[in-house]
């Protein structure tokens, strides 16, 4: 399996990398947080870690640390606009529950 991006997410990430003037791609991972146990974390990658697992979607590289992969393998990241709000939306097949505010999840 892999961690993938929709075309919209890839375009959004590429635009931000261009605005920043640097970047290799996006790192996707998890951290302990919230009432459900884990939260997604995103950051732009300027320097790859030797342990990163790298996937590519629509020309954008997605970096995943090996410790996060068991929790997010198979996840697709989309970029959505709903009314005045916009942001990334995670479609994680391993997600069993999430908190009411949408900040955290459990597998």
C-alpha positions, 0 to 999 in steps of 0.5 A: 500500500502507500500514502497518496495524494489526490490531484487537488492535494498535489496541486496545493502542495506544489503551489506552496512549495513554489511560494516557499521557494524551496522544498522536496515534498510533504512529510505525513505522520502521526503524533500522540494527541487528543482524546482519540489518541493520535493526530496527523502531522504535516510538514514541508520537507526541505531535507529528507531523512535517510529512514523516510519512506517516499511515495509520489503522487501527481509529481509530488513526493510524500515522505513518511517516517517508518514509525507512522506508516503502520497507522496511515498506510493506505491513506489518501490525502485530499485538499477540500474547500467547504464554504469559507474553510479549506484544508486537508482531509484524510481518508484513512482505511485504518481509522476506527474512530475520531473525536468530535472536533476531528482533531484526533483519531484511533486505529 
